[in-house]
């Protein structure tokens, strides 16, 4: 697997370019940050996406046992965040959900795919999966109604 480190914030997130998936891969060790770490990480990933025409976004929160701060949750729920994603070439989103050790409320995961589509439009597709073969197949598939 060929990877390039795009950004790293110790204890919070590591972001890689995964050539085999043609995806930016955000590995969250914790989603909670008192400062601006979450925003800086997402902005670094978006900058890479735009500069390189990346269409696939893989968010791995399986190692994170802490949810976003209230301030960061408000930000990722904002029109500003949505516009940043909409104004990028991203088309496919996959989330690897929190593991069983997580202290997070995971009830929102059931609606994540549907909410991603409603927030970002019909030009995108979204999937929740922990299976790398399934993720690779999803990222490599043509963007059609079948994988939305």
N, CA, C and O of each residue as an XYZ file, in Angstrom:
592
protein
N       0.847     -1.178      0.000
C       0.000      0.000      0.000
C       0.889      1.236      0.000
O       1.778      1.373      0.841
N       0.648      2.115     -0.931
C       1.434      3.323     -1.059
C       0.695      4.456     -0.350
O      -0.447      4.774     -0.679
N       1.371      5.057      0.629
C       0.768      6.143      1.392
C       1.712      7.323      1.454
O       2.933      7.162      1.458
N       1.141      8.496      1.502
C       1.882      9.726      1.686
C       1.228     10.466      2.846
O       0.012     10.658      2.842
N       2.006     10.882      3.836
C       1.455     11.638      4.953
C       1.172     13.057      4.476
O       2.048     13.738      3.942
N      -0.062     13.483      4.678
C      -0.484     14.825      4.295
C      -0.402     15.761      5.496
O       0.016     16.913      5.378
N      -0.809     15.242      6.655
C      -0.917     16.078      7.857
C      -0.953     15.159      9.063
O      -1.459     14.040      8.993
N      -0.412     15.643     10.168
C      -0.472     14.875     11.406
C      -0.557     15.831     12.588
O       0.134     16.849     12.636
N      -1.407     15.487     13.529
C      -1.544     16.226     14.783
C      -1.539     15.175     15.883
O      -2.519     14.450     16.057
N      -0.454     15.090     16.617
C      -0.241     14.031     17.599
C      -1.442     13.854     18.536
O      -1.923     14.809     19.146
N      -1.906     12.612     18.630
C      -3.013     12.275     19.508
C      -4.383     12.607     18.962
O      -5.395     12.206     19.538
N      -4.432     13.339     17.848
C      -5.720     13.746     17.286
C      -5.994     13.036     15.959
O      -6.983     12.313     15.837
N      -5.122     13.238     14.961
C      -5.417     12.733     13.616
C      -4.140     12.563     12.800
O      -3.173     13.308     12.960
N      -4.161     11.578     11.934
C      -3.155     11.410     10.893
C      -3.918     11.355      9.577
O      -4.923     10.655      9.454
N      -3.428     12.098      8.603
C      -4.092     12.139      7.300
C      -3.103     11.668      6.247
O      -1.978     12.159      6.159
N      -3.550     10.704      5.449
C      -2.710     10.089      4.425
C      -3.392     10.162      3.065
O      -4.619     10.185      2.964
N      -2.563     10.199      2.020
C      -3.029      9.938      0.665
C      -2.843      8.445      0.444
O      -1.720      7.947      0.514
N      -3.928      7.724      0.179
C      -3.877      6.277     -0.066
C      -4.029      6.041     -1.559
O      -5.135      6.055     -2.099
N      -2.908      5.826     -2.205
C      -2.904      5.644     -3.660
C      -3.782      4.468     -4.074
O      -4.508      4.566     -5.062
N      -3.730      3.345     -3.330
C      -4.507      2.157     -3.705
C      -6.017      2.407     -3.662
O      -6.774      1.739     -4.366
N      -6.455      3.357     -2.847
C      -7.873      3.700     -2.761
C      -8.200      4.984     -3.520
O      -9.364      5.351     -3.674
N      -7.139      5.665     -3.997
C      -7.313      6.990     -4.596
C      -8.132      7.869     -3.649
O      -9.085      8.534     -4.055
N      -7.728      7.851     -2.358
C      -8.507      8.526     -1.319
C      -7.618      9.251     -0.316
O      -6.488      8.846     -0.041
N      -8.161     10.320      0.213
C      -7.595     10.946      1.402
C      -8.181     10.178      2.582
O      -9.393      9.985      2.673
N      -7.301      9.741      3.484
C      -7.696      8.893      4.612
C      -7.393      9.636      5.909
O      -6.231      9.841      6.262
N      -8.442     10.032      6.608
C      -8.309     10.709      7.894
C      -8.482      9.673      8.996
O      -9.550      9.077      9.132
N      -7.440      9.460      9.776
C      -7.477      8.494     10.871
C      -7.537      9.286     12.171
O      -6.537      9.837     12.631
N      -8.732      9.330     12.748
C      -8.929     10.099     13.981
C      -8.609      9.220     15.177
O      -9.227      8.174     15.379
N      -7.636      9.656     15.967
C      -7.291      8.953     17.213
C      -8.200      9.447     18.334
O      -8.478      8.724     19.291
N      -8.648     10.671     18.202
C      -9.649     11.299     19.051
C     -10.247     12.407     18.210
O      -9.530     13.077     17.467
N     -11.522     12.603     18.315
C     -12.130     13.706     17.574
C     -12.233     14.952     18.438
O     -12.575     16.030     17.950
N     -11.936     14.801     19.717
C     -12.099     15.919     20.647
C     -10.832     16.755     20.705
O      -9.734     16.234     20.895
N     -11.004     18.063     20.537
C      -9.890     18.992     20.637
C     -10.424     20.322     21.135
O     -11.414     20.836     20.613
N      -9.776     20.873     22.133
C     -10.198     22.166     22.703
C      -9.874     23.333     21.773
O     -10.553     24.360     21.792
N      -8.838     23.167     20.967
C      -8.383     24.261     20.115
C      -8.926     24.168     18.706
O     -10.095     23.850     18.485
N      -8.055     24.452     17.762
C      -8.447     24.498     16.352
C      -7.930     23.283     15.576
O      -7.918     23.299     14.345
N      -7.511     22.246     16.271
C      -6.912     21.082     15.630
C      -7.797     20.393     14.612
O      -7.323     20.001     13.546
N      -9.073     20.240     14.921
C      -9.992     19.560     13.997
C     -10.129     20.368     12.707
O     -10.040     19.818     11.609
N     -10.344     21.650     12.845
C     -10.500     22.499     11.655
C      -9.233     22.535     10.819
O      -9.293     22.460      9.592
N      -8.084     22.649     11.478
C      -6.814     22.681     10.755
C      -6.586     21.380      9.993
O      -6.112     21.399      8.857
N      -6.917     20.267     10.605
C      -6.747     18.966      9.949
C      -7.660     18.839      8.734
O      -7.215     18.441      7.657
N      -8.919     19.172      8.904
C      -9.869     19.082      7.788
C      -9.460     20.033      6.671
O      -9.550     19.683      5.494
N      -9.015     21.221      7.025
C      -8.583     22.174      5.997
C      -7.366     21.653      5.245
O      -7.281     21.813      4.027
N      -6.427     21.034      5.945
C      -5.253     20.451      5.279
C      -5.686     19.362      4.301
O      -5.163     19.280      3.190
N      -6.640     18.527      4.711
C      -7.141     17.470      3.827
C      -7.845     18.065      2.611
O      -7.630     17.609      1.488
N      -8.673     19.066      2.821
C      -9.391     19.712      1.713
C      -8.410     20.390      0.760
O      -8.597     20.339     -0.456
N      -7.375     21.019      1.291
C      -6.381     21.650      0.427
C      -5.731     20.607     -0.483
O      -5.525     20.859     -1.670
N      -5.410     19.442      0.070
C      -4.820     18.367     -0.733
C      -5.826     17.874     -1.777
O      -5.471     17.668     -2.938
N      -7.059     17.690     -1.366
C      -8.127     17.239     -2.272
C      -8.239     18.179     -3.467
O      -8.266     17.734     -4.615
N      -8.303     19.467     -3.197
C      -8.461     20.443     -4.277
C      -7.228     20.496     -5.173
O      -7.349     20.564     -6.396
N      -6.056     20.466     -4.571
C      -4.817     20.567     -5.353
C      -4.582     19.355     -6.239
O      -3.892     19.446     -7.255
N      -5.164     18.202     -5.849
C      -4.890     16.955     -6.556
C      -6.113     16.318     -7.204
O      -6.025     15.205     -7.721
N      -7.247     17.002     -7.184
C      -8.455     16.479     -7.823
C      -8.948     15.179     -7.217
O      -9.458     14.320     -7.937
N      -8.808     15.016     -5.919
C      -9.197     13.783     -5.225
C     -10.717     13.710     -5.098
O     -11.364     14.693     -4.735
N     -11.280     12.547     -5.397
C     -12.734     12.378     -5.324
C     -13.186     11.503     -4.153
O     -14.379     11.448     -3.853
N     -12.250     10.816     -3.485
C     -12.612      9.866     -2.424
C     -12.114     10.339     -1.061
O     -10.972     10.776     -0.919
N     -12.989     10.244     -0.063
C     -12.718     10.719      1.305
C     -13.043      9.579      2.263
O     -14.190      9.137      2.344
N     -12.042      9.109      2.981
C     -12.211      8.011      3.940
C     -11.947      8.545      5.336
O     -10.837      8.973      5.651
N     -12.974      8.516      6.165
C     -12.870      8.981      7.547
C     -12.934      7.764      8.455
O     -13.929      7.040      8.477
N     -11.867      7.551      9.197
C     -11.771      6.400     10.096
C     -11.850      6.897     11.535
O     -10.902      7.486     12.054
N     -12.984      6.655     12.166
C     -13.135      7.041     13.578
C     -13.180      5.795     14.472
O     -13.627      5.853     15.618
N     -12.711      4.677     13.927
C     -12.758      3.415     14.677
C     -11.861      3.436     15.909
O     -12.096      2.685     16.855
N     -10.838      4.287     15.909
C      -9.905      4.359     17.043
C     -10.254      5.472     18.010
O      -9.650      5.589     19.076
N     -11.221      6.287     17.641
C     -11.582      7.457     18.442
C     -12.651      7.090     19.460
O     -13.720      6.593     19.106
N     -12.350      7.339     20.716
C     -13.379      7.070     21.720
C     -13.972      8.362     22.269
O     -14.783      8.330     23.195
N     -13.571      9.496     21.703
C     -14.133     10.778     22.125
C     -14.716     11.503     20.922
O     -14.092     11.572     19.862
N     -15.904     12.037     21.093
C     -16.605     12.749     20.027
C     -16.071     14.173     19.898
O     -15.284     14.640     20.721
N     -16.520     14.842     18.850
C     -16.164     16.236     18.626
C     -16.600     17.107     19.796
O     -17.573     16.795     20.483
N     -15.878     18.196     20.020
C     -16.318     19.194     20.998
C     -17.602     19.817     20.466
O     -17.896     19.714     19.275
N     -18.355     20.451     21.326
C     -19.587     21.115     20.890
C     -19.282     22.141     19.796
O     -20.023     22.257     18.820
N     -18.185     22.883     19.968
C     -17.820     23.903     18.990
C     -17.505     23.270     17.636
O     -17.948     23.776     16.605
N     -16.743     22.165     17.622
C     -16.419     21.505     16.354
C     -17.635     20.832     15.749
O     -17.773     20.799     14.526
N     -18.521     20.295     16.575
C     -19.755     19.702     16.053
C     -20.593     20.774     15.342
O     -21.134     20.535     14.262
N     -20.692     21.955     15.959
C     -21.432     23.053     15.318
C     -20.786     23.411     13.985
O     -21.481     23.681     13.006
N     -19.435     23.413     13.947
C     -18.735     23.758     12.718
C     -19.001     22.736     11.615
O     -19.305     23.127     10.487
N     -18.895     21.430     11.908
C     -19.131     20.423     10.860
C     -20.601     20.343     10.471
O     -20.945     19.719      9.467
N     -21.462     20.964     11.250
C     -22.891     21.016     10.918
C     -23.261     22.323     10.210
O     -24.422     22.535      9.861
N     -22.286     23.183     10.003
C     -22.554     24.521      9.464
C     -22.553     24.555      7.933
O     -22.017     23.670      7.267
N     -23.172     25.609      7.408
C     -23.161     25.834      5.969
C     -21.744     26.078      5.461
O     -21.412     25.688      4.341
N     -20.913     26.714      6.265
C     -19.528     26.968      5.863
C     -18.767     25.681      5.603
O     -18.048     25.569      4.610
N     -18.925     24.706      6.495
C     -18.280     23.406      6.310
C     -18.850     22.704      5.082
O     -18.103     22.182      4.255
N     -20.166     22.693      4.971
C     -20.809     22.042      3.822
C     -20.352     22.670      2.507
O     -20.089     21.964      1.534
N     -20.259     24.001      2.483
C     -19.805     24.675      1.264
C     -18.364     24.295      0.926
O     -18.025     24.132     -0.246
N     -17.521     24.153      1.941
C     -16.131     23.759      1.713
C     -16.081     22.393      1.032
O     -15.286     22.186      0.115
N     -16.919     21.466      1.473
C     -16.966     20.128      0.877
C     -17.591     20.201     -0.523
O     -17.081     19.595     -1.465
N     -18.684     20.936     -0.651
C     -19.356     21.051     -1.955
C     -18.458     21.683     -3.013
O     -18.552     21.347     -4.193
N     -17.599     22.587     -2.594
C     -16.710     23.284     -3.526
C     -15.407     22.537     -3.743
O     -14.400     23.128     -4.134
N     -15.430     21.269     -3.493
C     -14.265     20.410     -3.723
C     -14.667     19.344     -4.757
O     -15.845     19.205     -5.086
N     -13.688     18.604     -5.257
C     -14.028     17.541     -6.219
C     -14.541     16.250     -5.572
O     -14.775     15.268     -6.276
N     -14.720     16.234     -4.253
C     -15.128     15.002     -3.564
C     -16.468     14.488     -4.063
O     -17.412     15.252     -4.267
N     -16.532     13.157     -4.257
C     -17.756     12.507     -4.723
C     -18.143     11.302     -3.883
O     -19.323     10.958     -3.806
N     -17.175     10.658     -3.256
C     -17.465      9.436     -2.485
C     -16.917      9.578     -1.076
O     -15.765      9.958     -0.868
N     -17.776      9.261     -0.113
C     -17.420      9.372      1.290
C     -17.636      8.028      1.969
O     -18.694      7.415      1.826
N     -16.640      7.578      2.701
C     -16.785      6.363      3.504
C     -16.377      6.692      4.927
O     -15.389      7.388      5.166
N     -17.154      6.180      5.864
C     -16.807      6.310      7.267
C     -16.621      4.924      7.857
O     -17.493      4.062      7.745
N     -15.473      4.725      8.485
C     -15.258      3.531      9.302
C     -15.726      3.924     10.695
O     -15.125      4.801     11.315
N     -16.786      3.296     11.204
C     -17.423      3.760     12.442
C     -16.595      3.456     13.693
O     -15.649      2.670     13.649
N     -16.966      4.092     14.805
C     -16.278      3.820     16.073
C     -16.374      2.347     16.441
O     -17.365      1.674     16.159
N     -15.321      1.874     17.074
C     -15.296      0.484     17.524
C     -16.126      0.285     18.785
O     -16.684      1.240     19.325
N     -16.207     -0.958     19.252
C     -17.043     -1.259     20.421
C     -16.534     -0.621     21.713
O     -17.292     -0.494     22.675
N     -15.255     -0.216     21.749
C     -14.701      0.398     22.947
C     -15.066      1.878     23.069
O     -14.786      2.509     24.088
N     -15.682      2.420     22.038
C     -15.971      3.843     22.001
C     -16.896      4.273     23.132
O     -17.811      3.548     23.522
N     -16.636      5.461     23.643
C     -17.506      6.075     24.645
C     -18.522      6.996     23.971
O     -19.324      7.650     24.638
N     -18.474      7.037     22.645
C     -19.341      7.936     21.894
C     -20.771      7.413     21.808
O     -21.022      6.210     21.880
N     -21.695      8.349     21.651
C     -23.060      8.011     21.274
C     -22.995      7.708     19.783
O     -22.669      8.592     18.991
N     -23.295      6.494     19.392
C     -23.180      6.102     17.984
C     -24.540      5.999     17.285
O     -24.624      5.466     16.179
N     -25.587      6.494     17.909
C     -26.923      6.374     17.317
C     -27.026      7.108     15.969
O     -27.846      6.736     15.130
N     -26.217      8.124     15.759
C     -26.256      8.911     14.523
C     -25.723      8.147     13.315
O     -25.995      8.535     12.178
N     -24.982      7.085     13.533
C     -24.351      6.357     12.424
C     -25.385      5.740     11.486
O     -25.165      5.664     10.277
N     -26.502      5.304     12.040
C     -27.541      4.669     11.216
C     -28.022      5.582     10.093
O     -28.399      5.098      9.026
N     -28.014      6.896     10.318
C     -28.497      7.851      9.319
C     -27.382      8.596      8.598
O     -27.657      9.515      7.826
N     -26.121      8.215      8.836
C     -25.001      8.971      8.277
C     -25.006      8.982      6.752
O     -24.808     10.038      6.150
N     -25.223      7.848      6.120
C     -25.234      7.802      4.660
C     -26.322      8.717      4.102
O     -26.056      9.537      3.224
N     -27.527      8.580      4.603
C     -28.660      9.387      4.133
C     -28.399     10.874      4.391
O     -28.671     11.705      3.524
N     -27.879     11.214      5.565
C     -27.611     12.616      5.892
C     -26.492     13.194      5.034
O     -26.540     14.368      4.666
N     -25.493     12.390      4.713
C     -24.409     12.860      3.843
C     -24.966     13.195      2.471
O     -24.620     14.224      1.891
N     -25.819     12.338      1.956
C     -26.416     12.590      0.639
C     -27.300     13.830      0.673
O     -27.266     14.633     -0.260
N     -28.085     13.998      1.725
C     -28.961     15.167      1.782
C     -28.168     16.457      1.983
O     -28.584     17.514      1.509
N     -27.038     16.385      2.675
C     -26.222     17.577      2.901
C     -25.394     17.974      1.691
O     -25.134     19.160      1.485
N     -24.972     16.999      0.883
C     -24.025     17.290     -0.181
C     -24.558     17.022     -1.582
O     -23.849     17.271     -2.556
N     -25.775     16.527     -1.714
C     -26.400     16.422     -3.016
C     -26.248     15.089     -3.705
O     -25.530     14.204     -3.241
N     -26.929     14.965     -4.808
C     -26.974     13.722     -5.574
C     -25.673     13.406     -6.294
O     -25.517     12.306     -6.826
N     -24.738     14.349     -6.322
C     -23.464     14.107     -6.993
C     -22.530     13.263     -6.152
O     -21.456     12.886     -6.620
N     -22.911     12.958     -4.922
C     -22.042     12.201     -4.023
C     -22.671     10.862     -3.678
O     -23.869     10.648     -3.864
N     -21.833      9.966     -3.171
C     -22.317      8.717     -2.606
C     -21.600      8.513     -1.283
O     -20.496      9.018     -1.080
N     -22.230      7.773     -0.387
C     -21.686      7.601      0.955
C     -21.925      6.185      1.442
O     -22.905      5.537      1.075
N     -21.005      5.720      2.277
C     -21.089      4.351      2.789
C     -20.454      4.299      4.174
O     -19.467      4.984      4.445
N     -21.030      3.483      5.036
C     -20.425      3.146      6.324
C     -19.928      1.718      6.197
O     -20.702      0.809      5.898
N     -18.629      1.521      6.426
C     -18.059      0.181      6.293
C     -16.731      0.101      7.029
O     -16.005      1.089      7.144
N     -16.426     -1.094      7.525
C     -15.121     -1.387      8.128
C     -14.336     -2.371      7.274
O     -13.203     -2.716      7.611
N     -14.915     -2.819      6.190
C     -14.316     -3.835      5.332
C     -13.524     -3.165      4.207
O     -14.114     -2.552      3.317
N     -12.186     -3.277      4.241
C     -11.352     -2.584      3.264
C     -11.608     -3.042      1.829
O     -11.514     -2.230      0.909
N     -11.924     -4.302      1.615
C     -12.232     -4.764      0.262
C     -13.507     -4.081     -0.240
O     -13.579     -3.655     -1.392
N     -14.497     -3.983      0.626
C     -15.744     -3.312      0.261
C     -15.510     -1.818      0.012
O     -16.090     -1.237     -0.906
N     -14.668     -1.211      0.827
C     -14.354      0.208      0.670
C     -13.654      0.444     -0.665
O     -13.997      1.377     -1.389
N     -12.681     -0.393     -0.990
C     -11.964     -0.243     -2.252
C     -12.911     -0.416     -3.437
O     -12.841      0.340     -4.406
N     -13.775     -1.390     -3.360
C     -14.753     -1.604     -4.437
C     -15.663     -0.390     -4.594
O     -15.952      0.033     -5.713
N     -16.112      0.165     -3.478
C     -16.980      1.345     -3.496
C     -16.268      2.536     -4.138
O     -16.846      3.233     -4.972
N     -15.019      2.767     -3.749
C     -14.267      3.891     -4.305
C     -13.960      3.707     -5.783
O     -13.870      4.693     -6.515
N     -13.801      2.489     -6.233
C     -13.436      2.221     -7.625
C     -14.644      2.128     -8.549
O     -14.492      2.182     -9.770
N     -15.843      1.988     -7.983
C     -17.057      1.863     -8.788
C     -17.390      3.197     -9.458
O     -17.077      4.270     -8.941
N     -18.016      3.097    -10.592
C     -18.521      4.302    -11.242
C     -19.572      4.928    -10.331
O     -20.318      4.217     -9.658
N     -19.629      6.229    -10.311
C     -20.625      6.927     -9.504
C     -21.972      6.837    -10.206
O     -22.239      7.550    -11.174
N     -22.820      5.938     -9.691
C     -24.148      5.740    -10.253
C     -25.139      5.681     -9.123
O     -24.753      5.724     -7.955
N     -26.399      5.584     -9.445
C     -27.443      5.442     -8.445
C     -27.310      4.165     -7.645
O     -27.862      4.067     -6.549
N     -26.573      3.163     -8.177
C     -26.441      1.878     -7.497
C     -25.647      1.961     -6.212
O     -25.918      1.201     -5.283
N     -24.663      2.867     -6.122
C     -23.843      2.907     -4.928
C     -24.108      4.157     -4.098
O     -23.247      4.605     -3.342
N     -25.274      4.699     -4.240
C     -25.664      5.849     -3.409
C     -26.602      5.404     -2.326
O     -27.047      6.221     -1.519
